[in-house]
Amino acid sequence: MQHSWEREYTNPTFISKDGKPQEDFLKFLKWVKKNRVRELEGSSILDAGCGTGRNAFYLVEKYDAKVEAFDFAKSAISFAKENFSHPHICFSVHNMKDTLSYSDESFDFVFDIMASFSLSDGDREIYLQELHRVLKLDGLMYVRTLAKEGDKNAQFLIKNNPGDDPDTYIHPTLLSQEKVFSGPSFKEVYEKYFEVVFMERKSGYQKFDGQPYKRNYWNVYLRKNV
Ligand SMILES: C[S@@+](CC[C@H](N)C(=O)[O-])C[C@H]1O[C@@H](n2cnc3c(N)ncnc32)[C@H](O)[C@@H]1O
């Protein structure tokens, strides 16, 4: 699966290398500013599954944040270092199923933008325990992930190409397992660690072999309150 992402960054079929930050992530940042939920300026941020580094770069440029950004695809991290390097971003190769090297309570914000849906259910528990450990009390997390409700392509893939865990399928081109969450199943998993502050479902398009397919996504804002 790591290998498939390496191939994707070398020869992209659906990711974009244009450097524009993810739109719903920008909406989250606006919400933080508007509601004065937590200071973004100078904050300490973790970008998990950072890909090309486009979102990390935006955070340091706009808010003078200090960002740790990791991805398990070496080709993504090489691209990020070449194109989005900044003295306040540390890019590293890391698999989110492994424990993190950061100290307890070291981040104000954690971003997981379309990254952890490929973890197995068991690995996701370890990952969330680790994110809870490294996030400061009252720190915020933004998660964008695949939604199950109303996604006909997800239903088709789960039926015809099922993965090992419930509500998973094997991605036709990446050949990795992907999980789609219903609203209740997302809450059941994430609320063990975080409070769900805001959750919305939106539609968008994902490419398989150059063809756009309608998919549904969750944008979720979470807070560590214990
Ligand atoms: C759809 S891309 C999103 C990248 C980035 N967050 C963005 O918004 O541009 C998903 C990324 O998650 C990374 N990824 C998937 N599984 C991972 C894992 N277990 N550990 C670390 N990175 C992972 C992939 O290599 C890929 O770069």
The ligand as a Gaussian input file, in Angstrom:
#p B3LYP/6-31G(d) Opt

LIG

0 1
 C       -5.169000      11.935000      -0.283000
 S       -3.521000      12.208000       0.248000
 C       -3.745000      13.695000       1.213000
 C       -2.446000      14.426000       1.472000
 C       -2.562000      15.732000       2.252000
 N       -3.127000      15.535000       3.571000
 C       -3.329000      16.763000       1.484000
 O       -4.421000      17.154000       1.903000
 O       -2.823000      17.221000       0.450000
 C       -3.309000      10.946000       1.521000
 C       -1.923000      10.912000       2.088000
 O       -1.900000      10.067000       3.241000
 C       -0.690000       9.345000       3.227000
 N       -0.869000       8.137000       4.054000
 C       -1.760000       7.126000       3.859000
 N       -1.611000       6.182000       4.813000
 C       -0.606000       6.614000       5.632000
 C        0.021000       6.073000       6.786000
 N       -0.357000       4.893000       7.283000
 N        1.002000       6.789000       7.383000
 C        1.395000       7.985000       6.878000
 N        0.863000       8.546000       5.759000
 C       -0.136000       7.869000       5.148000
 C       -0.443000       9.046000       1.753000
 O        0.894000       8.735000       1.462000
 C       -0.890000      10.354000       1.122000
 O        0.168000      11.265000       1.007000

